[in-house]
Amino acid sequence: MVCRSWAAAVIRAGNDMQYVASPGPHGPAAARNRGWKLARSEIVAFTDDDTVPDASWLSNGLKALHDSLGAVCGRIVMPIPERPTDYERDASGLVRAEFVTANCFCRKAVLERVGGFDERFKLAWREDSDLQFRILETGARIGYAEDAVVVHPVRPASWGVSLQQQKKVMFDALLFKNHPRMYRSRIRKSPRWDYYAIVAAMLGGIASALFGSLWLGIILLALWSLLTARFCMQRLRGTSHTLSHVTEMIVTSVLIPPLAVFWRLAGMWKFRVGFA
């Protein structure tokens, strides 16, 4: 069986393939649950709708799933240019992820034991890690199959795509709520203090200039400018320096910190968790 990460599943038995629509709830977690629950085999293979599996992907992945393992992750290849955009470089981090359902093999019994994917993860973000952590919490082991390969091209994206992606951080709050220790040890060791510092300097500068000390406002806004410029330079380091990309980095570097903080706060409120 191959379960694709959009609102559908493809069931394969022998030479037959069956398309199964997902009327809802929607999202990758819900679609994958619908797929694996319909599977008739003991092992479920997951990939994405935009990947290109190697010809021996399935056989090599199955071969690597020894009796001592509950799941196996294969290798993801994501070609990017020598001078990628910030978006392309960020997307290529997928190849270093510990557990990605764009290329993994799970025992159906293990999926049943943990209850499958948490369907509260409505976007394609952190639902993989949530499943990984719950599998590990049962005591099951997860292996790695170097020769079970899928190529995952970077999806085309519009100008300013990083602004849209900030909404995903809301689901970091849910992952943290479900697995606080594993989140801090495997995802992010500390909060994004740089974002909070940038937003605090911006708001403090505006408030001081309007209602308090003009000089304090100027100092805080100067600090905001320096921190924002530093953030922008970090994103440009090693990436494309075309005029369009540099302009995009300047504009989005100004907007990302407040958006990221907003969605962190939204995640805290939505999932009722203290998360920063």
N, C-alpha and C positions, 0 to 999 in steps of 0.2 A: 504494500500500500504506500502511496505517496500522498501526503496531505499538503496542499498548497496553502500559503498564508493569507490569501484573500478570502472572500465570502463564499468559498466553495471547497469541495474536496474531490479528489480523484482516487477511486478505489480500483486496484489492479489485482486480478486473480488469473494466473496463467497468462493467456494472451488477450484477456478481456479487460477493458477499462470502463469504469462507470463514473459519470459526472454526477455529483450530488450537490444541488444548490442549497444554500444556507439562507432561509427566509428571515432569520433573526433569532437571537440577538446577533449583532454584527461585530466585526473586529477580528483580528487574527487569532486571538485566543479562542473565541467562540467557534470560528471556522475549523480550527485544528481539533477542538473537542468533538465537533460533529463528525469529522473525518475518522479520527482514531476509534471512536466508539462503534463505527460501522465496520471496522476492519475485522477480518475473520482469521487473521494469522496471529501468531504469538509475538511477532516483532513488527513495529510500526516505523516506517522511514519517513522523515519529514524533510521537505525542501520548500523553496519559495517559487512563486510564479515567474520570477525574472532571473532564475539561475539556469545554468547549462551544466547538468551533471555529466561527469566523465562516463564513458561507455562501461567501465568496470566499477562505477560508483556503488551501485547496489550490492554487487557480489562482495566487494572489498569491505563494505560497511558491515554486512552480515557476518562475514568471516571474523571480523575484529570483535564482535560481541560475544565474548567468551561467557561461560556459565557463571563466572565470578562477578560479572558486570551487570548492572541494571540498565545502563545506557552507554552509548558511544557517540562521540562527536567526530565528524570528519573534517578535512581541511578545506578552507575557503580561499580561493584565489580571486583577488579583486584588482584588475589592471587599472592603474592610474598613470597620468603623465609624469614625466620627471619633475616638472614644475606644476603640481596640481593646484586647483583652487582650494580655498579653505574648506568648502563643502566636500570636495572629493577626498581631501586628506582626512577629514572627520569621518566620512563614510568608510574609508579603508580601515578604520580601527576595528571593523568587524572581523578582519582576518586574525586579530589577536585576542578576540573574545574567548572566554573559557568554554562557553556553551551557547550554541546558536542553532535555532531550529531551522535555519536555512540549510543545515546539513547535520542531521543527527538521527540516531536509531535508538528506539526505546522499546523495552519489553512492555507489552500491553498490560501485564500483571502489575508492573510498577506504576504505570499511568493510572490504573484502577485504584491502586493503593493510595496514591497521593491526590486522587480526584481530578487528574488532568490539569489543564490550564485554568488559572484564575480569570474568569471572564470580566472582572472589573477593570482589567487592563484593556481599554478600548482601542488604543493605538498600538502600532508595532514598536513597543518600547518597554523593556524590562520584564515582559511576560516570560521571556526565555530564562532570565536569571531567576525569576520566582520559581519556575518549574525546577530548575537545577538545584536551588537551595532546598526545596521540599524533597527532592529525590535524595540528596545527601543527608538530610535530617532523618530519613528512614534507616540509614545505615548502608544503603546501596552505594556501590562504587560506579563512577563514570570514567570510561576509558577514552582513548583517542586513536583514530584511524587515519594515519598520515596519507595512505594511498586511496582513501575514499574522498575523491575530489569533486567539488563543484566550482564552476566559474561564476562569479557574481558581479556582472558589470554594474558600474555606478549609474543609478537612474538619472536621467536628465532632470535638471532643476531650474526653476525660474530665478531671476535676479532677486536677491534678498531672501533666499530660501531659509537662511539661518533664523530669521525672525519667526517664521511659521513653526520651526522646529522647537522653539522654546516651550511650547505648550506641553511637549512630551515630559518635561521635568516634573510635571504634576504627578506622574506615575512613579517617580523616584520616591515620593512620599509614601505611596502605597507599598512599594518594595521595602522601604525602611520600616514601616509599621509591621509588616509580616515577618521580616528577618533583620532586626536591628544590628545584631552582631556581625552577621555575614555581610550586610551592606557595608559596614565600616571596614571590614577586613578585606573585602573583595571588590567593592565598587568605588567608594570614595571614603578616604580616611577622615576627612574633616569637611565642614561646610564650605561653601563658596564665599569665604570672607572677602575676596576681592570684589565680588559683585555688591555685597552689602556695603563695603567701604565706598565704592563709587556712587551708589545711590544715596548713601548718607551724606557724602560731600556735596552732591548735587542739590538735594533737598535742603540741607543745612545752609548752603550758600544762597539759594533763592530766598529762603525764609529770613535769613539775616539781612540780606540786601533790602528786602521789602519792609521788614518790621523791626529790625534791630540795628546792628552796626554795619554800615556800608563796607568798612574795611574788612571786617570779619567775613562778610559775604564775598568780597573779592578774593580773599585768601582761600576760602573753601571752594569757590568756583575754579580757582587756579589749580587747587589740588585735584578737583574732579577732572579738569582738562588733562593734567599729567597722568593720572591713573587711567583715563580713557585712551590716551595716546599710547601708553604702555601696553594696554590690552590689544589695541589695534596692531601695534608692531609685532606682538607675539603671534597674532594670526597671520600676518604677512610673511613672517620668517619662514623661508623655504617654500613659499607658495608663489603662484603666478603674480607678476607685477604689471600686467596689462592695465591700461587706464580704467577699463570697466571694472576689473576686479579690485583695484586699489580704491576706487570710488565706493564700491560696494562695501569694502571692509571699513572704510571711514564712517559711512552712514550707519551700518549695522552695529559697529562697535559702540556707537553712541546709544543705540536703542536696546541692545541685547541685555545689559545689566538690569535696567528697570523691568523689562519684560520677564527676565528670568526670576527676579525676586517676586514679581507679581504671581507667576505660576507656581513658585514654591509656596507662597502663602495660600494660594488657591488649593494646592494639594493638601496642605496642613488642615485647612478648613473642611474640605470635602471628605478626607479620610480620618479626620479627628486624631491627628498625631502631631507630636512636637518634633518638627523636622526643620533643619536649616540648610 
